[in-house]
Amino acid sequence: MDSVKWRVLVIDDKVEMTNDASREISDAFEGSDLDVEVLVENDFHHGYQRVAAGECDIVVLDVRRDRGTEPEDRVRGRRVYSEIRETRFIPVIFWTALPDEVIDSEMEPLVRVFAKEDLSKVPDAIKAAISSGVVNVMSEIESHVAGVMRSYLWEELAPNWQEDTGGDPKEVAYMLITRIASSLRARNISGLMGRASHRYVYPPVSDALESGQLVQRTRQRAGEAVQEWCVVLTPACDLVQGKADFVLLARAYPLDGVQRFKDWTANSSSRAKWNELERLLAGGLPRYTYLPAFRDIPDLIVDFEDTFTVAARLMRPYKAKASLSSPFSEAVLAKHSQFLGRIGTPDLDLGPIKARLTP
């Protein structure tokens, strides 16, 4: 990180304000392990253009344009912020005499709001935005994707153009997308796949039904809204090709209503009760799969014995909440198939075998 030059663009129509900010930020990072360069812009529109052109990594943005050659505008900076959001992602630090105008936009550590008298807090906000790693990760992924496309086009598609694509632009798009997706999956960061956030694509990329998708339906019971959760089990090929007249769903129940969880919470000091619950959560029971809580998704237990079908044309009330990411989506479908295909056998009498094997 210390080898990167971080470019901070201060946008404020008052020259003395940009000078103050530039001095405060430069002094704060003098001698630190972060190389920070401060740029200034006194025109909001030109400031946006510089952001859009990729001239900076972090923005310090005023909100009000004061009366000068143009009329006063209390929300000019907020409009610039909206324009930035339509163009690229970049951490934004509002530094304004009107913090209440933009306080609803604050998303720490990537969007911060400070009053003009709090200039001394801006360097720490810049440091927090850098420490988040977002800018570095985005740059690395963009560079990686561009490299994958460039290499694949030069080394594979161009020499085999007619054979591989038939000259069809759709074929080109498909081959590039699958290549990029495969290369990104290969970059999975070791040690993070155990987090709940990595089990889901949230929100889903599309509202179209997908295998392994978590859907939600709201029903009215006794005058109260009740949320019902299900996982889509219909094979992906049938959904994509529109061949599924019916969609197969497995119900998913909130963990706090499951008996094993109730038994453990009633006696949480019991190692035996936790072992039973742990087996359920770890996937040791063929009938069930555990989906961990994330955002507004509660802890859920998918029950492969409690399945039902809904006519595809009647699926509208079931709203796509999240898609299970790979390989968790495939694992759920495989486990369901294994549960259906299991064959019961009588238990083997292990008593005589133990006696025979005992030294």
C-alpha positions as CSV (number, residue, x, y, z in Angstrom):
1,M,0.0,0.0,0.0
2,D,2.9,2.4,0.8
3,S,4.1,2.2,-2.8
4,V,0.8,3.6,-4.2
5,K,0.3,7.3,-4.7
6,W,-3.2,8.2,-3.5
7,R,-4.7,11.2,-5.3
8,V,-7.2,13.2,-3.3
9,L,-9.2,15.8,-5.3
10,V,-10.7,18.7,-3.3
11,I,-13.7,20.3,-5.0
12,D,-14.8,23.6,-3.5
13,D,-15.7,26.8,-5.4
14,K,-13.8,28.9,-2.7
15,V,-10.1,29.1,-3.4
16,E,-9.2,29.8,0.2
17,M,-11.1,26.7,1.2
18,T,-9.3,24.4,-1.2
19,N,-6.0,25.9,-0.1
20,D,-6.9,25.2,3.6
21,A,-7.9,21.7,2.8
22,S,-4.8,21.0,0.7
23,R,-2.6,22.3,3.5
24,E,-4.3,20.3,6.2
25,I,-4.3,17.0,4.3
26,S,-0.7,17.4,3.0
27,D,0.6,18.2,6.5
28,A,-1.3,15.2,8.0
29,F,0.3,12.7,5.7
30,E,3.8,14.3,5.7
31,G,6.3,11.7,6.8
32,S,3.6,8.9,7.0
33,D,3.8,5.6,5.1
34,L,1.0,6.8,2.8
35,D,1.9,8.8,-0.3
36,V,-1.0,11.2,-0.7
37,E,-1.1,13.9,-3.4
38,V,-3.7,16.6,-3.0
39,L,-5.3,18.1,-6.1
40,V,-7.8,21.0,-6.1
41,E,-10.6,22.1,-8.3
42,N,-12.8,25.3,-7.9
43,D,-15.4,24.4,-10.4
44,F,-18.0,21.7,-9.6
45,H,-18.6,20.7,-13.2
46,H,-14.8,20.5,-14.0
47,G,-14.4,18.6,-10.7
48,Y,-16.9,16.0,-11.8
49,Q,-15.2,15.7,-15.2
50,R,-11.8,15.0,-13.5
51,V,-13.4,12.3,-11.3
52,A,-15.0,10.7,-14.3
53,A,-11.7,10.8,-16.2
54,G,-10.1,8.8,-13.3
55,E,-7.8,11.6,-12.2
56,C,-8.3,10.8,-8.5
57,D,-8.9,8.0,-6.0
58,I,-10.8,9.9,-3.3
59,V,-12.9,13.1,-3.4
60,V,-13.3,15.8,-0.8
61,L,-16.5,17.6,-1.9
62,D,-18.2,20.8,-0.9
63,V,-22.0,21.0,-1.1
64,R,-23.0,24.6,-1.6
65,R,-21.9,26.7,-4.5
66,D,-21.6,30.3,-3.2
67,R,-22.9,33.3,-5.1
68,G,-20.2,34.4,-7.6
69,T,-20.3,34.4,-11.4
70,E,-23.2,31.9,-11.0
71,P,-26.2,31.9,-8.7
72,E,-26.0,30.3,-5.3
73,D,-26.8,26.6,-5.3
74,R,-27.2,24.8,-1.9
75,V,-27.1,21.3,-3.4
76,R,-24.6,21.6,-6.2
77,G,-22.2,19.2,-4.5
78,R,-25.0,16.7,-3.9
79,R,-25.8,16.7,-7.7
80,V,-22.1,16.2,-8.4
81,Y,-22.2,13.2,-6.0
82,S,-25.2,11.8,-7.9
83,E,-23.3,12.2,-11.2
84,I,-20.3,10.5,-9.7
85,R,-22.4,7.5,-8.6
86,E,-23.6,7.1,-12.2
87,T,-20.1,7.1,-13.5
88,R,-17.8,5.2,-11.1
89,F,-17.3,4.2,-7.6
90,I,-14.9,6.3,-5.5
91,P,-14.9,7.2,-1.8
92,V,-16.4,10.6,-1.2
93,I,-15.9,12.9,1.9
94,F,-18.3,15.8,2.1
95,W,-16.8,18.8,3.7
96,T,-19.5,21.4,3.9
97,A,-21.2,24.2,5.8
98,L,-24.4,22.3,5.2
99,P,-23.9,18.8,6.5
100,D,-27.6,18.3,7.1
101,E,-28.1,18.4,3.3
102,V,-26.1,15.2,2.8
103,I,-26.0,13.4,6.1
104,D,-28.4,10.8,4.7
105,S,-25.7,9.8,2.2
106,E,-23.1,8.8,4.8
107,M,-21.9,5.3,4.6
108,E,-18.8,4.9,6.8
109,P,-16.0,4.5,5.8
110,L,-16.6,5.1,2.1
111,V,-18.9,8.2,2.3
112,R,-18.4,10.6,5.2
113,V,-19.9,14.0,6.1
114,F,-18.0,16.7,8.0
115,A,-18.8,20.3,8.8
116,K,-16.4,23.0,7.6
117,E,-15.1,23.5,11.2
118,D,-14.1,19.8,11.3
119,L,-11.4,19.9,8.7
120,S,-9.0,18.2,11.0
121,K,-11.1,15.1,10.8
122,V,-10.8,14.8,7.0
123,P,-7.3,13.2,6.9
124,D,-8.4,10.4,9.2
125,A,-11.4,9.8,7.0
126,I,-9.1,9.7,4.0
127,K,-6.9,7.1,5.8
128,A,-10.0,5.0,6.6
129,A,-11.1,5.0,3.0
130,I,-7.7,3.9,1.9
131,S,-7.6,1.2,4.6
132,S,-10.9,-0.2,3.4
133,G,-9.0,-1.6,0.4
134,V,-11.9,-0.9,-1.9
135,V,-10.0,1.3,-4.4
136,N,-7.1,-1.2,-4.6
137,V,-9.4,-4.1,-5.1
138,M,-11.4,-2.4,-7.8
139,S,-8.2,-1.4,-9.6
140,E,-6.8,-5.0,-9.4
141,I,-10.0,-6.6,-10.6
142,E,-10.4,-4.1,-13.5
143,S,-6.8,-4.7,-14.5
144,H,-7.2,-8.5,-14.2
145,V,-10.4,-8.5,-16.3
146,A,-8.8,-6.3,-19.0
147,G,-5.7,-8.6,-19.0
148,V,-7.8,-11.8,-19.3
149,M,-9.7,-10.3,-22.3
150,R,-6.6,-9.0,-24.0
151,S,-4.7,-12.2,-23.6
152,Y,-7.7,-14.4,-24.7
153,L,-8.5,-12.3,-27.7
154,W,-4.9,-12.2,-29.0
155,E,-3.9,-15.8,-28.2
156,E,-7.1,-17.8,-28.6
157,L,-10.0,-16.0,-30.4
158,A,-8.1,-14.1,-33.0
159,P,-6.1,-17.2,-34.4
160,N,-9.3,-19.3,-34.3
161,W,-11.9,-16.7,-35.1
162,Q,-14.1,-18.5,-37.6
163,E,-13.9,-21.9,-35.9
164,D,-14.6,-20.6,-32.4
165,T,-17.2,-17.8,-33.1
166,G,-18.5,-18.2,-36.6
167,G,-18.2,-14.4,-36.7
168,D,-21.2,-14.1,-34.3
169,P,-20.8,-11.2,-31.8
170,K,-23.0,-13.2,-29.3
171,E,-20.4,-16.0,-29.4
172,V,-17.7,-13.6,-28.7
173,A,-19.5,-12.1,-25.7
174,Y,-20.4,-15.6,-24.3
175,M,-16.8,-16.8,-24.6
176,L,-15.3,-13.7,-23.0
177,I,-17.9,-13.7,-20.2
178,T,-17.3,-17.4,-19.3
179,R,-13.5,-16.9,-19.5
180,I,-13.7,-13.9,-17.2
181,A,-16.0,-15.6,-14.7
182,S,-13.8,-18.7,-14.6
183,S,-10.7,-16.5,-14.0
184,L,-12.4,-14.6,-11.2
185,R,-13.6,-17.8,-9.5
186,A,-10.0,-19.0,-9.5
187,R,-9.0,-15.8,-7.5
188,N,-11.1,-16.8,-4.5
189,I,-9.3,-15.6,-1.4
190,S,-8.3,-18.5,0.9
191,G,-9.8,-18.3,4.3
192,L,-12.8,-16.2,3.5
193,M,-15.2,-18.7,2.0
194,G,-16.4,-19.6,5.5
195,R,-18.1,-16.2,6.0
196,A,-21.9,-15.9,5.5
197,S,-21.5,-13.1,3.0
198,H,-19.7,-15.5,0.6
199,R,-22.6,-17.9,0.5
200,Y,-24.9,-15.4,-1.3
201,V,-25.1,-13.2,-4.3
202,Y,-27.1,-10.5,-2.5
203,P,-29.1,-9.0,-4.0
204,P,-29.4,-11.4,-7.0
205,V,-28.0,-10.2,-10.3
206,S,-31.4,-10.9,-12.0
207,D,-35.0,-11.5,-10.9
208,A,-35.1,-14.5,-13.3
209,L,-35.4,-17.8,-11.5
210,E,-32.1,-19.7,-10.9
211,S,-31.2,-23.0,-9.4
212,G,-30.2,-22.6,-5.8
213,Q,-32.0,-19.2,-5.5
214,L,-33.4,-18.2,-2.2
215,V,-36.9,-16.8,-2.7
216,Q,-39.4,-15.2,-0.2
217,R,-43.1,-14.9,-0.1
218,T,-45.3,-12.9,2.2
219,R,-48.5,-14.5,3.3
220,Q,-51.3,-13.2,5.6
221,R,-52.1,-15.4,8.6
222,A,-54.5,-14.3,11.3
223,G,-54.1,-10.8,10.1
224,E,-50.3,-10.8,10.3
225,A,-47.7,-10.8,7.6
226,V,-45.7,-14.0,7.7
227,Q,-42.5,-14.5,5.6
228,E,-42.0,-17.8,3.9
229,W,-38.6,-18.9,2.6
230,C,-37.8,-21.4,-0.1
231,V,-34.9,-22.6,-2.2
232,V,-35.3,-23.3,-6.0
233,L,-34.3,-26.9,-6.8
234,T,-35.4,-27.0,-10.5
235,P,-32.3,-27.7,-12.8
236,A,-30.8,-24.6,-14.3
237,C,-31.1,-25.9,-17.9
238,D,-34.9,-26.2,-17.5
239,L,-35.2,-22.7,-16.1
240,V,-32.9,-21.1,-18.7
241,Q,-34.5,-22.8,-21.7
242,G,-38.0,-22.2,-20.4
243,K,-38.9,-25.9,-20.3
244,A,-40.0,-25.9,-16.6
245,D,-43.8,-25.8,-16.4
246,F,-43.5,-26.3,-12.7
247,V,-40.8,-25.0,-10.3
248,L,-39.6,-27.3,-7.5
249,L,-39.1,-25.6,-4.2
250,A,-37.8,-26.7,-0.8
251,R,-39.1,-24.9,2.3
252,A,-36.6,-23.2,4.5
253,Y,-37.5,-22.6,8.1
254,P,-36.1,-20.1,10.6
255,L,-33.6,-21.8,12.8
256,D,-35.2,-20.5,16.0
257,G,-38.2,-22.6,15.3
258,V,-36.3,-25.9,14.8
259,Q,-36.4,-28.4,17.6
260,R,-32.7,-29.0,17.9
261,F,-32.1,-25.3,18.3
262,K,-34.8,-25.0,20.9
263,D,-33.4,-28.0,22.8
264,W,-29.9,-26.4,22.9
265,T,-31.1,-22.9,23.9
266,A,-33.1,-24.5,26.7
267,N,-29.8,-26.1,28.0
268,S,-27.0,-24.2,26.3
269,S,-24.4,-25.7,28.7
270,S,-25.1,-29.2,27.4
271,R,-22.4,-30.4,25.2
272,A,-24.6,-33.2,23.8
273,K,-27.3,-30.7,22.8
274,W,-24.7,-28.5,21.0
275,N,-23.3,-31.6,19.3
276,E,-26.7,-32.3,17.9
277,L,-27.2,-28.8,16.7
278,E,-23.7,-28.5,15.3
279,R,-24.3,-31.6,13.2
280,L,-27.3,-29.9,11.7
281,L,-25.5,-26.7,11.1
282,A,-22.4,-28.4,9.6
283,G,-24.4,-30.4,7.1
284,G,-24.1,-33.8,8.8
285,L,-27.8,-34.6,8.3
286,P,-28.8,-35.6,4.7
287,R,-32.3,-34.1,5.0
288,Y,-31.2,-30.6,5.9
289,T,-29.0,-27.7,4.8
290,Y,-28.2,-24.7,6.9
291,L,-28.1,-21.2,5.4
292,P,-26.5,-18.7,7.7
293,A,-28.0,-15.3,8.5
294,F,-27.0,-12.4,6.2
295,R,-28.4,-8.8,6.1
296,D,-32.2,-9.4,6.4
297,I,-32.0,-13.1,5.7
298,P,-32.4,-15.0,9.0
299,D,-30.7,-18.3,9.9
300,L,-32.6,-20.9,7.8
301,I,-32.8,-24.6,7.7
302,V,-33.7,-26.1,4.2
303,D,-35.7,-29.2,4.5
304,F,-35.4,-31.5,1.5
305,E,-38.3,-33.6,2.7
306,D,-40.6,-30.6,2.6
307,T,-40.7,-29.9,-1.1
308,F,-43.5,-28.8,-3.4
309,T,-44.1,-27.5,-6.9
310,V,-45.6,-24.2,-8.1
311,A,-46.7,-23.6,-11.7
312,A,-44.0,-21.4,-13.3
313,R,-46.7,-18.9,-14.3
314,L,-47.7,-18.5,-10.6
315,M,-44.2,-17.8,-9.3
316,R,-44.7,-14.0,-9.3
317,P,-45.4,-13.8,-5.5
318,Y,-42.0,-15.5,-4.8
319,K,-39.5,-12.7,-4.8
320,A,-35.8,-13.5,-5.4
321,K,-33.9,-12.5,-2.3
322,A,-30.5,-13.9,-3.0
323,S,-28.7,-16.5,-5.1
324,L,-26.5,-19.0,-3.5
325,S,-23.0,-18.5,-4.9
326,S,-20.8,-21.2,-6.4
327,P,-20.1,-23.9,-5.2
328,F,-22.8,-23.6,-2.5
329,S,-25.6,-23.6,-5.1
330,E,-24.3,-26.8,-6.7
331,A,-23.8,-28.4,-3.3
332,V,-27.5,-27.8,-2.3
333,L,-28.8,-29.3,-5.6
334,A,-26.4,-32.3,-5.2
335,K,-27.4,-32.9,-1.6
336,H,-31.1,-32.8,-2.6
337,S,-30.4,-35.4,-5.3
338,Q,-28.5,-37.6,-2.8
339,F,-31.3,-37.3,-0.3
340,L,-33.8,-38.5,-2.9
341,G,-31.6,-41.3,-4.2
342,R,-30.6,-42.8,-0.8
343,I,-31.3,-46.5,-0.2
344,G,-31.9,-47.7,3.3
345,T,-30.2,-50.8,4.6
346,P,-30.5,-52.7,7.9
347,D,-28.0,-51.7,10.5
348,L,-25.1,-54.1,10.8
349,D,-24.7,-55.9,14.1
350,L,-21.4,-54.6,15.2
351,G,-21.2,-56.6,18.5
352,P,-19.7,-59.8,17.0
353,I,-17.4,-57.8,14.8
354,K,-16.1,-55.8,17.7
355,A,-15.5,-59.0,19.6
356,R,-13.6,-60.5,16.6
357,L,-11.4,-57.5,16.1
358,T,-10.6,-56.9,19.8
359,P,-7.0,-58.0,20.5
